Amino acid sequence: MAGLERWKLRHPDVWPLLEPADVLVDSMRGRSSTWSRIRLNLQHVPPKKRPPQEPLEVDFDPWHGVER
């Protein structure tokens, strides 16, 4: 959720155009941990105002350190 707050600060003109259903929060489950993925649907943002895709802030690997 902190990443979403940072995104809002970077795009203050876009955030008010989003509707509640445009913020998608998925709970992901691994073998012994859970994490959240947040996605934004920009369908309600006019194409000229849409920010470009940014690199992912966190690249979480639930299998890190597990021998396969």
PDB file of N, CA, C and O in Angstrom:
ATOM      1  N   MET A   1       0.828  -1.196   0.000  1.00  0.00           N
ATOM      2  CA  MET A   1       0.000   0.000   0.000  1.00  0.00           C
ATOM      3  C   MET A   1       0.869   1.256   0.000  1.00  0.00           C
ATOM      4  O   MET A   1       0.457   2.302  -0.501  1.00  0.00           O
ATOM      5  N   ALA A   2       2.070   1.149   0.562  1.00  0.00           N
ATOM      6  CA  ALA A   2       2.977   2.299   0.552  1.00  0.00           C
ATOM      7  C   ALA A   2       3.369   2.648  -0.883  1.00  0.00           C
ATOM      8  O   ALA A   2       3.532   3.822  -1.215  1.00  0.00           O
ATOM      9  N   GLY A   3       3.522   1.633  -1.731  1.00  0.00           N
ATOM     10  CA  GLY A   3       3.835   1.878  -3.135  1.00  0.00           C
ATOM     11  C   GLY A   3       2.714   2.628  -3.834  1.00  0.00           C
ATOM     12  O   GLY A   3       2.975   3.481  -4.682  1.00  0.00           O
ATOM     13  N   LEU A   4       1.470   2.318  -3.489  1.00  0.00           N
ATOM     14  CA  LEU A   4       0.336   3.040  -4.066  1.00  0.00           C
ATOM     15  C   LEU A   4       0.356   4.504  -3.635  1.00  0.00           C
ATOM     16  O   LEU A   4       0.075   5.393  -4.438  1.00  0.00           O
ATOM     17  N   GLU A   5       0.684   4.750  -2.391  1.00  0.00           N
ATOM     18  CA  GLU A   5       0.773   6.136  -1.910  1.00  0.00           C
ATOM     19  C   GLU A   5       1.860   6.907  -2.667  1.00  0.00           C
ATOM     20  O   GLU A   5       1.675   8.076  -3.003  1.00  0.00           O
ATOM     21  N   ARG A   6       2.996   6.247  -2.934  1.00  0.00           N
ATOM     22  CA  ARG A   6       4.061   6.902  -3.705  1.00  0.00           C
ATOM     23  C   ARG A   6       3.595   7.196  -5.129  1.00  0.00           C
ATOM     24  O   ARG A   6       3.914   8.249  -5.681  1.00  0.00           O
ATOM     25  N   TRP A   7       2.836   6.266  -5.730  1.00  0.00           N
ATOM     26  CA  TRP A   7       2.316   6.469  -7.077  1.00  0.00           C
ATOM     27  C   TRP A   7       1.366   7.669  -7.096  1.00  0.00           C
ATOM     28  O   TRP A   7       1.421   8.496  -8.007  1.00  0.00           O
ATOM     29  N   LYS A   8       0.501   7.758  -6.094  1.00  0.00           N
ATOM     30  CA  LYS A   8      -0.429   8.899  -6.012  1.00  0.00           C
ATOM     31  C   LYS A   8       0.330  10.218  -5.970  1.00  0.00           C
ATOM     32  O   LYS A   8      -0.081  11.188  -6.605  1.00  0.00           O
ATOM     33  N   LEU A   9       1.425  10.264  -5.234  1.00  0.00           N
ATOM     34  CA  LEU A   9       2.218  11.496  -5.143  1.00  0.00           C
ATOM     35  C   LEU A   9       2.891  11.831  -6.474  1.00  0.00           C
ATOM     36  O   LEU A   9       3.050  13.004  -6.812  1.00  0.00           O
ATOM     37  N   ARG A  10       3.283  10.811  -7.226  1.00  0.00           N
ATOM     38  CA  ARG A  10       3.910  11.050  -8.529  1.00  0.00           C
ATOM     39  C   ARG A  10       2.906  11.472  -9.588  1.00  0.00           C
ATOM     40  O   ARG A  10       3.272  12.128 -10.564  1.00  0.00           O
ATOM     41  N   HIS A  11       1.626  11.098  -9.405  1.00  0.00           N
ATOM     42  CA  HIS A  11       0.592  11.362 -10.415  1.00  0.00           C
ATOM     43  C   HIS A  11      -0.657  11.993  -9.779  1.00  0.00           C
ATOM     44  O   HIS A  11      -1.742  11.417  -9.851  1.00  0.00           O
ATOM     45  N   PRO A  12      -0.510  13.163  -9.163  1.00  0.00           N
ATOM     46  CA  PRO A  12      -1.653  13.766  -8.462  1.00  0.00           C
ATOM     47  C   PRO A  12      -2.796  14.183  -9.384  1.00  0.00           C
ATOM     48  O   PRO A  12      -3.933  14.321  -8.934  1.00  0.00           O
ATOM     49  N   ASP A  13      -2.506  14.385 -10.671  1.00  0.00           N
ATOM     50  CA  ASP A  13      -3.564  14.775 -11.598  1.00  0.00           C
ATOM     51  C   ASP A  13      -4.346  13.565 -12.118  1.00  0.00           C
ATOM     52  O   ASP A  13      -5.457  13.720 -12.623  1.00  0.00           O
ATOM     53  N   VAL A  14      -3.778  12.370 -11.998  1.00  0.00           N
ATOM     54  CA  VAL A  14      -4.430  11.157 -12.492  1.00  0.00           C
ATOM     55  C   VAL A  14      -5.276  10.492 -11.410  1.00  0.00           C
ATOM     56  O   VAL A  14      -6.366   9.993 -11.690  1.00  0.00           O
ATOM     57  N   TRP A  15      -4.782  10.484 -10.191  1.00  0.00           N
ATOM     58  CA  TRP A  15      -5.453   9.780  -9.102  1.00  0.00           C
ATOM     59  C   TRP A  15      -6.937  10.144  -8.964  1.00  0.00           C
ATOM     60  O   TRP A  15      -7.752   9.237  -8.799  1.00  0.00           O
ATOM     61  N   PRO A  16      -7.331  11.424  -9.023  1.00  0.00           N
ATOM     62  CA  PRO A  16      -8.754  11.748  -8.846  1.00  0.00           C
ATOM     63  C   PRO A  16      -9.657  11.188  -9.956  1.00  0.00           C
ATOM     64  O   PRO A  16     -10.871  11.099  -9.770  1.00  0.00           O
ATOM     65  N   LEU A  17      -9.091  10.817 -11.089  1.00  0.00           N
ATOM     66  CA  LEU A  17      -9.889  10.291 -12.196  1.00  0.00           C
ATOM     67  C   LEU A  17     -10.233   8.814 -12.035  1.00  0.00           C
ATOM     68  O   LEU A  17     -11.135   8.304 -12.700  1.00  0.00           O
ATOM     69  N   LEU A  18      -9.516   8.136 -11.157  1.00  0.00           N
ATOM     70  CA  LEU A  18      -9.762   6.706 -10.955  1.00  0.00           C
ATOM     71  C   LEU A  18     -10.988   6.479 -10.078  1.00  0.00           C
ATOM     72  O   LEU A  18     -11.279   7.265  -9.176  1.00  0.00           O
ATOM     73  N   GLU A  19     -11.687   5.407 -10.355  1.00  0.00           N
ATOM     74  CA  GLU A  19     -12.837   5.006  -9.547  1.00  0.00           C
ATOM     75  C   GLU A  19     -12.390   3.895  -8.592  1.00  0.00           C
ATOM     76  O   GLU A  19     -11.370   3.252  -8.841  1.00  0.00           O
ATOM     77  N   PRO A  20     -13.123   3.659  -7.519  1.00  0.00           N
ATOM     78  CA  PRO A  20     -12.694   2.627  -6.560  1.00  0.00           C
ATOM     79  C   PRO A  20     -12.406   1.266  -7.206  1.00  0.00           C
ATOM     80  O   PRO A  20     -11.462   0.579  -6.816  1.00  0.00           O
ATOM     81  N   ALA A  21     -13.216   0.885  -8.184  1.00  0.00           N
ATOM     82  CA  ALA A  21     -13.010  -0.423  -8.834  1.00  0.00           C
ATOM     83  C   ALA A  21     -11.765  -0.450  -9.711  1.00  0.00           C
ATOM     84  O   ALA A  21     -11.363  -1.522 -10.161  1.00  0.00           O
ATOM     85  N   ASP A  22     -11.152   0.687  -9.962  1.00  0.00           N
ATOM     86  CA  ASP A  22      -9.943   0.745 -10.784  1.00  0.00           C
ATOM     87  C   ASP A  22      -8.686   0.373 -10.005  1.00  0.00           C
ATOM     88  O   ASP A  22      -7.633   0.168 -10.607  1.00  0.00           O
ATOM     89  N   VAL A  23      -8.774   0.282  -8.698  1.00  0.00           N
ATOM     90  CA  VAL A  23      -7.635  -0.098  -7.863  1.00  0.00           C
ATOM     91  C   VAL A  23      -7.820  -1.568  -7.489  1.00  0.00           C
ATOM     92  O   VAL A  23      -8.693  -1.916  -6.695  1.00  0.00           O
ATOM     93  N   LEU A  24      -6.991  -2.413  -8.071  1.00  0.00           N
ATOM     94  CA  LEU A  24      -7.108  -3.855  -7.897  1.00  0.00           C
ATOM     95  C   LEU A  24      -6.021  -4.345  -6.945  1.00  0.00           C
ATOM     96  O   LEU A  24      -4.832  -4.179  -7.219  1.00  0.00           O
ATOM     97  N   VAL A  25      -6.418  -4.941  -5.843  1.00  0.00           N
ATOM     98  CA  VAL A  25      -5.467  -5.472  -4.866  1.00  0.00           C
ATOM     99  C   VAL A  25      -5.658  -6.983  -4.820  1.00  0.00           C
ATOM    100  O   VAL A  25      -6.719  -7.482  -4.443  1.00  0.00           O
ATOM    101  N   ASP A  26      -4.618  -7.690  -5.206  1.00  0.00           N
ATOM    102  CA  ASP A  26      -4.650  -9.151  -5.229  1.00  0.00           C
ATOM    103  C   ASP A  26      -3.781  -9.684  -4.102  1.00  0.00           C
ATOM    104  O   ASP A  26      -2.650  -9.236  -3.915  1.00  0.00           O
ATOM    105  N   SER A  27      -4.308 -10.628  -3.363  1.00  0.00           N
ATOM    106  CA  SER A  27      -3.498 -11.320  -2.354  1.00  0.00           C
ATOM    107  C   SER A  27      -2.908 -12.552  -3.016  1.00  0.00           C
ATOM    108  O   SER A  27      -3.630 -13.414  -3.517  1.00  0.00           O
ATOM    109  N   MET A  28      -1.596 -12.621  -3.011  1.00  0.00           N
ATOM    110  CA  MET A  28      -0.896 -13.740  -3.620  1.00  0.00           C
ATOM    111  C   MET A  28      -0.410 -14.646  -2.495  1.00  0.00           C
ATOM    112  O   MET A  28      -0.023 -14.165  -1.430  1.00  0.00           O
ATOM    113  N   ARG A  29      -0.429 -15.946  -2.728  1.00  0.00           N
ATOM    114  CA  ARG A  29      -0.044 -16.877  -1.665  1.00  0.00           C
ATOM    115  C   ARG A  29       1.055 -17.802  -2.149  1.00  0.00           C
ATOM    116  O   ARG A  29       0.962 -18.408  -3.216  1.00  0.00           O
ATOM    117  N   GLY A  30       2.083 -17.895  -1.352  1.00  0.00           N
ATOM    118  CA  GLY A  30       3.175 -18.819  -1.632  1.00  0.00           C
ATOM    119  C   GLY A  30       3.101 -19.999  -0.689  1.00  0.00           C
ATOM    120  O   GLY A  30       2.076 -20.239  -0.052  1.00  0.00           O
ATOM    121  N   ARG A  31       4.192 -20.729  -0.606  1.00  0.00           N
ATOM    122  CA  ARG A  31       4.213 -21.916   0.266  1.00  0.00           C
ATOM    123  C   ARG A  31       4.045 -21.548   1.723  1.00  0.00           C
ATOM    124  O   ARG A  31       3.319 -22.219   2.457  1.00  0.00           O
ATOM    125  N   SER A  32       4.716 -20.478   2.152  1.00  0.00           N
ATOM    126  CA  SER A  32       4.636 -20.123   3.573  1.00  0.00           C
ATOM    127  C   SER A  32       4.525 -18.617   3.769  1.00  0.00           C
ATOM    128  O   SER A  32       4.788 -18.115   4.862  1.00  0.00           O
ATOM    129  N   SER A  33       4.146 -17.901   2.741  1.00  0.00           N
ATOM    130  CA  SER A  33       4.047 -16.445   2.869  1.00  0.00           C
ATOM    131  C   SER A  33       2.966 -15.918   1.929  1.00  0.00           C
ATOM    132  O   SER A  33       2.553 -16.588   0.982  1.00  0.00           O
ATOM    133  N   THR A  34       2.532 -14.723   2.215  1.00  0.00           N
ATOM    134  CA  THR A  34       1.584 -14.044   1.337  1.00  0.00           C
ATOM    135  C   THR A  34       2.120 -12.663   1.030  1.00  0.00           C
ATOM    136  O   THR A  34       2.892 -12.105   1.810  1.00  0.00           O
ATOM    137  N   TRP A  35       1.723 -12.117  -0.081  1.00  0.00           N
ATOM    138  CA  TRP A  35       2.086 -10.759  -0.444  1.00  0.00           C
ATOM    139  C   TRP A  35       0.964 -10.190  -1.289  1.00  0.00           C
ATOM    140  O   TRP A  35       0.113 -10.934  -1.776  1.00  0.00           O
ATOM    141  N   SER A  36       0.957  -8.895  -1.464  1.00  0.00           N
ATOM    142  CA  SER A  36      -0.101  -8.234  -2.231  1.00  0.00           C
ATOM    143  C   SER A  36       0.462  -7.644  -3.508  1.00  0.00           C
ATOM    144  O   SER A  36       1.589  -7.150  -3.549  1.00  0.00           O
ATOM    145  N   ARG A  37      -0.351  -7.707  -4.548  1.00  0.00           N
ATOM    146  CA  ARG A  37      -0.028  -7.082  -5.823  1.00  0.00           C
ATOM    147  C   ARG A  37      -1.105  -6.030  -6.049  1.00  0.00           C
ATOM    148  O   ARG A  37      -2.296  -6.320  -5.940  1.00  0.00           O
ATOM    149  N   ILE A  38      -0.686  -4.817  -6.362  1.00  0.00           N
ATOM    150  CA  ILE A  38      -1.634  -3.733  -6.609  1.00  0.00           C
ATOM    151  C   ILE A  38      -1.539  -3.338  -8.078  1.00  0.00           C
ATOM    152  O   ILE A  38      -0.455  -3.064  -8.591  1.00  0.00           O
ATOM    153  N   ARG A  39      -2.682  -3.313  -8.741  1.00  0.00           N
ATOM    154  CA  ARG A  39      -2.739  -2.919 -10.144  1.00  0.00           C
ATOM    155  C   ARG A  39      -3.746  -1.788 -10.284  1.00  0.00           C
ATOM    156  O   ARG A  39      -4.724  -1.718  -9.540  1.00  0.00           O
ATOM    157  N   LEU A  40      -3.500  -0.906 -11.242  1.00  0.00           N
ATOM    158  CA  LEU A  40      -4.410   0.206 -11.500  1.00  0.00           C
ATOM    159  C   LEU A  40      -4.963   0.088 -12.906  1.00  0.00           C
ATOM    160  O   LEU A  40      -4.211  -0.074 -13.867  1.00  0.00           O
ATOM    161  N   ASN A  41      -6.278   0.167 -13.022  1.00  0.00           N
ATOM    162  CA  ASN A  41      -6.941   0.159 -14.311  1.00  0.00           C
ATOM    163  C   ASN A  41      -7.139   1.622 -14.714  1.00  0.00           C
ATOM    164  O   ASN A  41      -7.853   2.358 -14.034  1.00  0.00           O
ATOM    165  N   LEU A  42      -6.524   2.038 -15.791  1.00  0.00           N
ATOM    166  CA  LEU A  42      -6.578   3.445 -16.213  1.00  0.00           C
ATOM    167  C   LEU A  42      -7.672   3.711 -17.241  1.00  0.00           C
ATOM    168  O   LEU A  42      -7.588   4.682 -17.993  1.00  0.00           O
ATOM    169  N   GLN A  43      -8.696   2.862 -17.285  1.00  0.00           N
ATOM    170  CA  GLN A  43      -9.740   3.020 -18.292  1.00  0.00           C
ATOM    171  C   GLN A  43     -10.489   4.343 -18.182  1.00  0.00           C
ATOM    172  O   GLN A  43     -11.008   4.831 -19.186  1.00  0.00           O
ATOM    173  N   HIS A  44     -10.561   4.930 -17.010  1.00  0.00           N
ATOM    174  CA  HIS A  44     -11.284   6.188 -16.828  1.00  0.00           C
ATOM    175  C   HIS A  44     -10.385   7.412 -16.984  1.00  0.00           C
ATOM    176  O   HIS A  44     -10.836   8.543 -16.803  1.00  0.00           O
ATOM    177  N   VAL A  45      -9.125   7.190 -17.318  1.00  0.00           N
ATOM    178  CA  VAL A  45      -8.171   8.283 -17.517  1.00  0.00           C
ATOM    179  C   VAL A  45      -8.047   8.510 -19.022  1.00  0.00           C
ATOM    180  O   VAL A  45      -7.759   7.565 -19.756  1.00  0.00           O
ATOM    181  N   PRO A  46      -8.256   9.729 -19.496  1.00  0.00           N
ATOM    182  CA  PRO A  46      -8.101   9.988 -20.936  1.00  0.00           C
ATOM    183  C   PRO A  46      -6.709   9.551 -21.409  1.00  0.00           C
ATOM    184  O   PRO A  46      -5.729   9.752 -20.691  1.00  0.00           O
ATOM    185  N   PRO A  47      -6.610   8.964 -22.592  1.00  0.00           N
ATOM    186  CA  PRO A  47      -5.327   8.441 -23.073  1.00  0.00           C
ATOM    187  C   PRO A  47      -4.162   9.432 -22.983  1.00  0.00           C
ATOM    188  O   PRO A  47      -3.047   9.022 -22.664  1.00  0.00           O
ATOM    189  N   LYS A  48      -4.378  10.678 -23.247  1.00  0.00           N
ATOM    190  CA  LYS A  48      -3.290  11.657 -23.205  1.00  0.00           C
ATOM    191  C   LYS A  48      -2.805  11.942 -21.783  1.00  0.00           C
ATOM    192  O   LYS A  48      -1.696  12.444 -21.598  1.00  0.00           O
ATOM    193  N   LYS A  49      -3.626  11.626 -20.777  1.00  0.00           N
ATOM    194  CA  LYS A  49      -3.243  11.863 -19.381  1.00  0.00           C
ATOM    195  C   LYS A  49      -2.664  10.625 -18.712  1.00  0.00           C
ATOM    196  O   LYS A  49      -2.178  10.705 -17.584  1.00  0.00           O
ATOM    197  N   ARG A  50      -2.709   9.480 -19.392  1.00  0.00           N
ATOM    198  CA  ARG A  50      -2.235   8.236 -18.785  1.00  0.00           C
ATOM    199  C   ARG A  50      -0.715   8.247 -18.662  1.00  0.00           C
ATOM    200  O   ARG A  50      -0.011   8.506 -19.638  1.00  0.00           O
ATOM    201  N   PRO A  51      -0.213   7.966 -17.466  1.00  0.00           N
ATOM    202  CA  PRO A  51       1.244   7.877 -17.320  1.00  0.00           C
ATOM    203  C   PRO A  51       1.750   6.589 -17.974  1.00  0.00           C
ATOM    204  O   PRO A  51       1.017   5.604 -18.061  1.00  0.00           O
ATOM    205  N   PRO A  52       2.998   6.601 -18.429  1.00  0.00           N
ATOM    206  CA  PRO A  52       3.551   5.376 -19.024  1.00  0.00           C
ATOM    207  C   PRO A  52       3.767   4.303 -17.961  1.00  0.00           C
ATOM    208  O   PRO A  52       3.844   4.589 -16.766  1.00  0.00           O
ATOM    209  N   GLN A  53       3.861   3.076 -18.428  1.00  0.00           N
ATOM    210  CA  GLN A  53       4.163   1.962 -17.525  1.00  0.00           C
ATOM    211  C   GLN A  53       5.509   2.219 -16.859  1.00  0.00           C
ATOM    212  O   GLN A  53       6.491   2.550 -17.524  1.00  0.00           O
ATOM    213  N   GLU A  54       5.541   2.067 -15.558  1.00  0.00           N
ATOM    214  CA  GLU A  54       6.776   2.250 -14.795  1.00  0.00           C
ATOM    215  C   GLU A  54       7.353   0.890 -14.438  1.00  0.00           C
ATOM    216  O   GLU A  54       6.629  -0.105 -14.418  1.00  0.00           O
ATOM    217  N   PRO A  55       8.647   0.837 -14.157  1.00  0.00           N
ATOM    218  CA  PRO A  55       9.213  -0.430 -13.684  1.00  0.00           C
ATOM    219  C   PRO A  55       8.546  -0.840 -12.365  1.00  0.00           C
ATOM    220  O   PRO A  55       8.133   0.012 -11.579  1.00  0.00           O
ATOM    221  N   LEU A  56       8.450  -2.129 -12.139  1.00  0.00           N
ATOM    222  CA  LEU A  56       7.882  -2.609 -10.886  1.00  0.00           C
ATOM    223  C   LEU A  56       8.776  -2.180  -9.736  1.00  0.00           C
ATOM    224  O   LEU A  56      10.002  -2.236  -9.840  1.00  0.00           O
ATOM    225  N   GLU A  57       8.166  -1.753  -8.644  1.00  0.00           N
ATOM    226  CA  GLU A  57       8.938  -1.313  -7.480  1.00  0.00           C
ATOM    227  C   GLU A  57       9.592  -2.471  -6.756  1.00  0.00           C
ATOM    228  O   GLU A  57      10.725  -2.360  -6.288  1.00  0.00           O
ATOM    229  N   VAL A  58       8.890  -3.563  -6.666  1.00  0.00           N
ATOM    230  CA  VAL A  58       9.396  -4.706  -5.905  1.00  0.00           C
ATOM    231  C   VAL A  58       9.304  -5.942  -6.791  1.00  0.00           C
ATOM    232  O   VAL A  58       8.266  -6.214  -7.395  1.00  0.00           O
ATOM    233  N   ASP A  59      10.370  -6.661  -6.855  1.00  0.00           N
ATOM    234  CA  ASP A  59      10.373  -7.916  -7.586  1.00  0.00           C
ATOM    235  C   ASP A  59      10.485  -9.022  -6.552  1.00  0.00           C
ATOM    236  O   ASP A  59      11.586  -9.471  -6.233  1.00  0.00           O
ATOM    237  N   PHE A  60       9.363  -9.455  -6.035  1.00  0.00           N
ATOM    238  CA  PHE A  60       9.331 -10.440  -4.960  1.00  0.00           C
ATOM    239  C   PHE A  60       9.353 -11.842  -5.548  1.00  0.00           C
ATOM    240  O   PHE A  60       8.509 -12.185  -6.375  1.00  0.00           O
ATOM    241  N   ASP A  61      10.303 -12.641  -5.127  1.00  0.00           N
ATOM    242  CA  ASP A  61      10.399 -14.021  -5.562  1.00  0.00           C
ATOM    243  C   ASP A  61      10.098 -14.933  -4.377  1.00  0.00           C
ATOM    244  O   ASP A  61      10.944 -15.103  -3.499  1.00  0.00           O
ATOM    245  N   PRO A  62       8.905 -15.521  -4.342  1.00  0.00           N
ATOM    246  CA  PRO A  62       8.555 -16.372  -3.200  1.00  0.00           C
ATOM    247  C   PRO A  62       9.409 -17.630  -3.119  1.00  0.00           C
ATOM    248  O   PRO A  62       9.406 -18.304  -2.089  1.00  0.00           O
ATOM    249  N   TRP A  63      10.135 -17.960  -4.173  1.00  0.00           N
ATOM    250  CA  TRP A  63      10.960 -19.165  -4.196  1.00  0.00           C
ATOM    251  C   TRP A  63      12.419 -18.864  -3.878  1.00  0.00           C
ATOM    252  O   TRP A  63      13.246 -19.776  -3.897  1.00  0.00           O
ATOM    253  N   HIS A  64      12.757 -17.619  -3.589  1.00  0.00           N
ATOM    254  CA  HIS A  64      14.142 -17.260  -3.277  1.00  0.00           C
ATOM    255  C   HIS A  64      14.633 -18.057  -2.071  1.00  0.00           C
ATOM    256  O   HIS A  64      13.994 -18.058  -1.019  1.00  0.00           O
ATOM    257  N   GLY A  65      15.744 -18.720  -2.225  1.00  0.00           N
ATOM    258  CA  GLY A  65      16.320 -19.484  -1.127  1.00  0.00           C
ATOM    259  C   GLY A  65      15.790 -20.892  -0.972  1.00  0.00           C
ATOM    260  O   GLY A  65      16.230 -21.618  -0.081  1.00  0.00           O
ATOM    261  N   VAL A  66      14.857 -21.297  -1.817  1.00  0.00           N
ATOM    262  CA  VAL A  66      14.288 -22.641  -1.744  1.00  0.00           C
ATOM    263  C   VAL A  66      14.945 -23.484  -2.828  1.00  0.00           C
ATOM    264  O   VAL A  66      14.942 -23.125  -4.005  1.00  0.00           O
ATOM    265  N   GLU A  67      15.493 -24.583  -2.416  1.00  0.00           N
ATOM    266  CA  GLU A  67      16.084 -25.495  -3.412  1.00  0.00           C
ATOM    267  C   GLU A  67      14.969 -26.226  -4.131  1.00  0.00           C
ATOM    268  O   GLU A  67      14.016 -26.713  -3.521  1.00  0.00           O
ATOM    269  N   ARG A  68      15.112 -26.288  -5.420  1.00  0.00           N
ATOM    270  CA  ARG A  68      14.064 -26.941  -6.234  1.00  0.00           C
ATOM    271  C   ARG A  68      14.534 -28.247  -6.757  1.00  0.00           C
ATOM    272  O   ARG A  68      13.791 -28.935  -7.458  1.00  0.00           O
TER     273      ARG A  68
END
